[in-house]
Amino acid sequence: MSQETLNPQARQMADESMFRNLAAQASAIWPQEAPLFRRYELPPGARILDAGCGTGEITARLAGLFPQATLLGVDVLEPPLRVARARHGALAPRVSFAQGSVFHLALPDREFDLTVCRHVIQAIPHPERALAELVRVTRRGGRIHLLAEDYGMIHIPARTLDPADFWPAAPREFGARTGSDMLVGRRAFAMMRALGLADLTLDYVAVDTLRVPRETFAAIWEAWRDGYVDAIGQHTRFTAEEARRHFDDQIATIRDPDQYAAWIIPILSARVP
């Protein structure tokens, strides 16, 4: 299977808008996610894999959270890796970055005490295969940490337009046309169960207008708008201009101090038996 088939959103993921998106998402999500990482009882000198690391926003935060650990960030795309190396080069050699696919990691079996995969499985086909590969490289007793986006878990009130007309219709159609499941968050629990993982937990992070600064929340939507409206116009019933109007309308609601908006994100954890 070609790399293009396995990574149908490569163009969007390599765009500078995604780099902005990853920074905003990290700022929004990390304060709620860090306590979930702290629950893991990692051994001294633990090895951590950040699979689909992008620009290394979370790799670097994990390095700060686990100062005795060695970390490897892997991404299939070279542009975000160049950003990661430039931004976080001071953490070398304890933190390193390498190009590789979550479907075929050039890594030994049972190598990592903690394997992290965030903002990935909604953008690829065959997420079960990718998860199985992550399990392969995690040691027995090690942990899998999975952030599984689901664009049916977005709740924004109507303004000029009704977001219920856009979410989840646009991501469902986009995923069907690109061979991915952009509502995969609701299936992630069953996929991890099917892999025979133990001690499976599911927590939710709320990127909302109470827990996250409105400008940070809006920055996520602005980056999605800038990177995806043309592709949405190509792959869904919505034209690029219609998609832009929906994003702009929702951004105005997110910035409105009298309104509440939320994106709920499942985060799953399990132990490799």
CORVEN-V648227 format. One record per pair of residues at least 4 apart in sequence whose ideal C-beta (glycine too) atoms are under 8 Angstrom apart, sorted by the first residue. I is the first residue (numbers start at 1). J is the second residue. If there is no record, write none. Layout:
i->I j->J
i->I j->J
This chain:
i->1 j->5
i->1 j->6
i->2 j->6
i->3 j->7
i->3 j->10
i->3 j->76
i->3 j->101
i->4 j->8
i->4 j->10
i->5 j->125
i->5 j->179
i->6 j->101
i->6 j->103
i->6 j->124
i->6 j->125
i->6 j->126
i->7 j->13
i->7 j->76
i->7 j->77
i->7 j->101
i->7 j->123
i->7 j->124
i->8 j->123
i->8 j->124
i->8 j->125
i->8 j->178
i->8 j->179
i->8 j->180
i->9 j->13
i->9 j->123
i->9 j->124
i->9 j->178
i->9 j->180
i->9 j->231
i->10 j->14
i->10 j->76
i->10 j->77
i->11 j->15
i->11 j->231
i->12 j->17
i->12 j->18
i->12 j->227
i->12 j->228
i->12 j->231
i->13 j->18
i->13 j->54
i->13 j->77
i->13 j->80
i->13 j->123
i->14 j->18
i->14 j->77
i->14 j->79
i->14 j->80
i->15 j->19
i->15 j->226
i->15 j->227
i->16 j->20
i->17 j->21
i->17 j->223
i->17 j->224
i->17 j->226
i->17 j->227
i->18 j->22
i->18 j->54
i->18 j->80
i->18 j->223
i->18 j->227
i->19 j->23
i->19 j->54
i->19 j->55
i->19 j->80
i->19 j->83
i->20 j->24
i->20 j->219
i->20 j->222
i->20 j->223
i->20 j->226
i->21 j->25
i->21 j->219
i->21 j->220
i->21 j->223
i->21 j->224
i->21 j->227
i->22 j->26
i->22 j->54
i->22 j->55
i->22 j->57
i->22 j->80
i->22 j->119
i->23 j->27
i->23 j->55
i->23 j->57
i->23 j->219
i->24 j->28
i->24 j->216
i->24 j->219
i->24 j->220
i->24 j->223
i->25 j->29
i->25 j->57
i->25 j->119
i->25 j->207
i->25 j->220
i->26 j->30
i->26 j->57
i->26 j->58
i->26 j->61
i->27 j->216
i->28 j->207
i->28 j->212
i->28 j->216
i->28 j->217
i->28 j->220
i->29 j->33
i->29 j->147
i->29 j->205
i->29 j->207
i->29 j->265
i->30 j->34
i->30 j->58
i->30 j->61
i->31 j->211
i->32 j->36
i->32 j->205
i->32 j->206
i->32 j->211
i->33 j->37
i->33 j->147
i->33 j->205
i->33 j->267
i->34 j->38
i->34 j->61
i->34 j->65
i->35 j->39
i->36 j->145
i->36 j->203
i->36 j->267
i->36 j->269
i->37 j->62
i->37 j->65
i->37 j->66
i->37 j->145
i->38 j->65
i->39 j->269
i->40 j->114
i->40 j->143
i->40 j->145
i->40 j->269
i->42 j->46
i->42 j->48
i->42 j->66
i->42 j->69
i->42 j->113
i->42 j->114
i->42 j->143
i->43 j->113
i->44 j->68
i->45 j->68
i->45 j->69
i->45 j->70
i->46 j->66
i->46 j->68
i->46 j->69
i->46 j->70
i->46 j->113
i->46 j->114
i->47 j->69
i->47 j->70
i->47 j->71
i->47 j->72
i->47 j->111
i->47 j->112
i->47 j->113
i->47 j->114
i->48 j->62
i->48 j->66
i->48 j->69
i->48 j->70
i->48 j->71
i->48 j->72
i->48 j->112
i->48 j->113
i->48 j->114
i->48 j->115
i->48 j->116
i->49 j->71
i->49 j->72
i->49 j->74
i->49 j->107
i->49 j->111
i->49 j->112
i->49 j->114
i->49 j->115
i->49 j->116
i->49 j->134
i->49 j->137
i->49 j->138
i->50 j->56
i->50 j->58
i->50 j->59
i->50 j->62
i->50 j->71
i->50 j->72
i->50 j->73
i->50 j->74
i->50 j->116
i->50 j->117
i->50 j->118
i->51 j->74
i->51 j->102
i->51 j->105
i->51 j->115
i->51 j->116
i->51 j->117
i->51 j->120
i->51 j->134
i->52 j->74
i->52 j->75
i->52 j->76
i->52 j->102
i->52 j->117
i->52 j->118
i->52 j->119
i->52 j->120
i->53 j->58
i->53 j->59
i->53 j->73
i->53 j->74
i->53 j->75
i->53 j->80
i->53 j->81
i->53 j->84
i->53 j->97
i->54 j->75
i->54 j->80
i->54 j->84
i->54 j->119
i->55 j->80
i->55 j->83
i->55 j->84
i->55 j->87
i->56 j->60
i->56 j->73
i->56 j->80
i->56 j->83
i->56 j->84
i->56 j->85
i->56 j->87
i->56 j->88
i->56 j->95
i->56 j->97
i->57 j->61
i->58 j->62
i->58 j->116
i->58 j->118
i->59 j->63
i->59 j->71
i->59 j->73
i->59 j->84
i->59 j->88
i->59 j->95
i->59 j->97
i->60 j->64
i->60 j->87
i->60 j->88
i->60 j->91
i->60 j->95
i->61 j->65
i->62 j->66
i->62 j->69
i->62 j->71
i->62 j->116
i->63 j->67
i->63 j->69
i->63 j->71
i->63 j->88
i->63 j->91
i->63 j->94
i->63 j->95
i->66 j->71
i->69 j->94
i->69 j->113
i->69 j->114
i->70 j->94
i->70 j->95
i->71 j->94
i->71 j->95
i->71 j->96
i->72 j->95
i->72 j->96
i->72 j->97
i->72 j->98
i->72 j->112
i->73 j->81
i->73 j->84
i->73 j->95
i->73 j->96
i->73 j->97
i->73 j->98
i->74 j->97
i->74 j->98
i->74 j->99
i->74 j->100
i->74 j->102
i->74 j->105
i->75 j->80
i->75 j->81
i->75 j->84
i->75 j->97
i->75 j->99
i->75 j->100
i->76 j->99
i->76 j->100
i->76 j->101
i->76 j->102
i->77 j->81
i->77 j->99
i->78 j->82
i->78 j->99
i->79 j->83
i->80 j->84
i->81 j->85
i->81 j->97
i->81 j->98
i->81 j->99
i->82 j->86
i->83 j->87
i->84 j->88
i->84 j->97
i->85 j->89
i->85 j->97
i->88 j->92
i->88 j->95
i->88 j->97
i->91 j->95
i->92 j->96
i->100 j->104
i->100 j->105
i->100 j->106
i->100 j->107
i->101 j->105
i->102 j->117
i->102 j->120
i->102 j->124
i->102 j->130
i->102 j->133
i->102 j->134
i->103 j->124
i->103 j->126
i->103 j->129
i->103 j->130
i->103 j->133
i->104 j->133
i->105 j->133
i->105 j->136
i->105 j->137
i->107 j->111
i->107 j->137
i->108 j->137
i->109 j->136
i->109 j->137
i->110 j->136
i->110 j->137
i->110 j->138
i->110 j->139
i->110 j->140
i->110 j->142
i->111 j->137
i->111 j->138
i->111 j->139
i->112 j->137
i->112 j->138
i->112 j->139
i->112 j->142
i->113 j->138
i->113 j->139
i->113 j->142
i->113 j->143
i->114 j->138
i->114 j->142
i->114 j->143
i->114 j->145
i->115 j->134
i->115 j->135
i->115 j->137
i->115 j->138
i->115 j->142
i->115 j->143
i->115 j->144
i->115 j->145
i->116 j->145
i->117 j->121
i->117 j->130
i->117 j->131
i->117 j->134
i->117 j->144
i->117 j->145
i->117 j->146
i->117 j->147
i->118 j->145
i->118 j->146
i->118 j->147
i->119 j->123
i->119 j->147
i->119 j->149
i->120 j->124
i->120 j->130
i->121 j->127
i->121 j->130
i->121 j->131
i->121 j->146
i->121 j->148
i->121 j->149
i->121 j->184
i->121 j->188
i->122 j->127
i->122 j->148
i->122 j->149
i->122 j->150
i->122 j->151
i->122 j->175
i->122 j->180
i->122 j->181
i->122 j->182
i->122 j->183
i->122 j->184
i->122 j->185
i->123 j->180
i->123 j->182
i->124 j->130
i->124 j->180
i->125 j->179
i->125 j->180
i->126 j->130
i->127 j->131
i->127 j->181
i->127 j->184
i->127 j->188
i->127 j->191
i->128 j->132
i->128 j->191
i->128 j->194
i->128 j->195
i->129 j->133
i->130 j->134
i->131 j->135
i->131 j->144
i->131 j->146
i->131 j->191
i->131 j->192
i->131 j->195
i->132 j->136
i->132 j->195
i->133 j->137
i->134 j->138
i->134 j->144
i->135 j->144
i->135 j->195
i->135 j->197
i->135 j->272
i->138 j->142
i->138 j->143
i->138 j->144
i->138 j->272
i->139 j->272
i->140 j->272
i->140 j->273
i->141 j->271
i->141 j->272
i->141 j->273
i->142 j->271
i->142 j->272
i->143 j->269
i->143 j->270
i->143 j->271
i->143 j->272
i->144 j->192
i->144 j->197
i->144 j->268
i->144 j->269
i->144 j->270
i->144 j->271
i->144 j->272
i->145 j->267
i->145 j->268
i->145 j->269
i->146 j->188
i->146 j->192
i->146 j->267
i->146 j->268
i->146 j->269
i->147 j->205
i->147 j->265
i->147 j->266
i->147 j->267
i->148 j->184
i->148 j->185
i->148 j->188
i->148 j->265
i->148 j->266
i->148 j->267
i->148 j->268
i->149 j->182
i->149 j->184
i->149 j->185
i->149 j->265
i->150 j->182
i->150 j->183
i->150 j->184
i->150 j->185
i->150 j->186
i->150 j->264
i->150 j->265
i->150 j->266
i->151 j->167
i->151 j->168
i->151 j->170
i->151 j->171
i->151 j->182
i->151 j->183
i->152 j->167
i->152 j->168
i->152 j->171
i->152 j->172
i->152 j->183
i->152 j->185
i->152 j->186
i->153 j->185
i->153 j->263
i->153 j->264
i->153 j->265
i->153 j->266
i->154 j->163
i->154 j->167
i->154 j->168
i->154 j->262
i->154 j->263
i->154 j->264
i->155 j->261
i->155 j->262
i->155 j->263
i->155 j->264
i->156 j->163
i->156 j->167
i->156 j->250
i->156 j->253
i->156 j->254
i->156 j->261
i->156 j->262
i->157 j->163
i->157 j->253
i->157 j->259
i->157 j->260
i->157 j->261
i->158 j->162
i->158 j->163
i->158 j->164
i->159 j->249
i->159 j->250
i->159 j->252
i->159 j->253
i->159 j->256
i->159 j->259
i->160 j->249
i->161 j->165
i->161 j->166
i->161 j->245
i->161 j->246
i->161 j->249
i->162 j->166
i->163 j->167
i->163 j->246
i->163 j->249
i->163 j->250
i->163 j->253
i->165 j->169
i->165 j->246
i->166 j->170
i->166 j->238
i->166 j->243
i->166 j->246
i->167 j->171
i->168 j->172
i->168 j->182
i->168 j->183
i->169 j->173
i->169 j->236
i->169 j->237
i->170 j->174
i->170 j->232
i->170 j->236
i->170 j->238
i->170 j->243
i->170 j->246
i->171 j->175
i->171 j->182
i->171 j->183
i->172 j->176
i->172 j->182
i->172 j->183
i->173 j->177
i->173 j->235
i->173 j->236
i->173 j->237
i->174 j->178
i->174 j->180
i->174 j->182
i->174 j->231
i->174 j->232
i->174 j->235
i->174 j->236
i->175 j->179
i->175 j->180
i->175 j->181
i->175 j->182
i->175 j->183
i->177 j->235
i->177 j->236
i->178 j->235
i->180 j->184
i->181 j->187
i->183 j->187
i->184 j->188
i->185 j->265
i->185 j->266
i->186 j->266
i->187 j->191
i->188 j->192
i->188 j->202
i->188 j->266
i->188 j->268
i->189 j->193
i->189 j->200
i->189 j->202
i->189 j->266
i->189 j->268
i->190 j->194
i->191 j->195
i->192 j->197
i->192 j->200
i->192 j->268
i->192 j->270
i->193 j->197
i->193 j->200
i->196 j->273
i->197 j->270
i->197 j->271
i->197 j->272
i->197 j->273
i->198 j->270
i->198 j->271
i->198 j->272
i->198 j->273
i->199 j->269
i->199 j->270
i->199 j->271
i->200 j->268
i->200 j->269
i->200 j->270
i->201 j->268
i->201 j->269
i->201 j->270
i->202 j->266
i->202 j->267
i->202 j->268
i->203 j->266
i->203 j->267
i->203 j->268
i->203 j->269
i->204 j->264
i->204 j->265
i->204 j->266
i->204 j->267
i->205 j->264
i->205 j->265
i->205 j->267
i->206 j->210
i->206 j->211
i->206 j->262
i->206 j->263
i->206 j->264
i->206 j->265
i->207 j->211
i->207 j->212
i->207 j->217
i->207 j->220
i->207 j->262
i->207 j->263
i->207 j->264
i->207 j->265
i->208 j->212
i->208 j->217
i->208 j->260
i->208 j->261
i->208 j->262
i->208 j->263
i->209 j->214
i->209 j->217
i->209 j->254
i->209 j->259
i->209 j->260
i->209 j->261
i->209 j->262
i->210 j->260
i->212 j->216
i->212 j->217
i->213 j->217
i->214 j->218
i->214 j->254
i->214 j->255
i->214 j->257
i->215 j->219
i->215 j->255
i->216 j->220
i->217 j->221
i->217 j->254
i->217 j->261
i->217 j->263
i->218 j->222
i->218 j->251
i->218 j->254
i->218 j->255
i->219 j->223
i->220 j->224
i->220 j->263
i->221 j->225
i->221 j->247
i->221 j->250
i->221 j->251
i->221 j->254
i->222 j->226
i->222 j->247
i->222 j->251
i->223 j->227
i->224 j->228
i->224 j->247
i->225 j->229
i->225 j->243
i->225 j->244
i->225 j->247
i->225 j->248
i->225 j->251
i->228 j->232
i->228 j->243
i->229 j->233
i->229 j->240
i->229 j->241
i->229 j->243
i->229 j->244
i->229 j->247
i->230 j->234
i->230 j->240
i->231 j->235
i->232 j->236
i->232 j->238
i->232 j->240
i->232 j->243
i->233 j->238
i->233 j->239
i->233 j->240
i->233 j->241
i->233 j->242
i->233 j->243
i->234 j->240
i->236 j->243
i->238 j->242
i->238 j->243
i->238 j->246
i->239 j->243
i->240 j->244
i->241 j->245
i->242 j->246
i->243 j->247
i->244 j->248
i->245 j->249
i->246 j->250
i->247 j->251
i->248 j->252
i->249 j->253
i->250 j->254
i->250 j->261
i->251 j->255
i->252 j->256
i->253 j->259
i->253 j->261
i->254 j->259
i->254 j->261
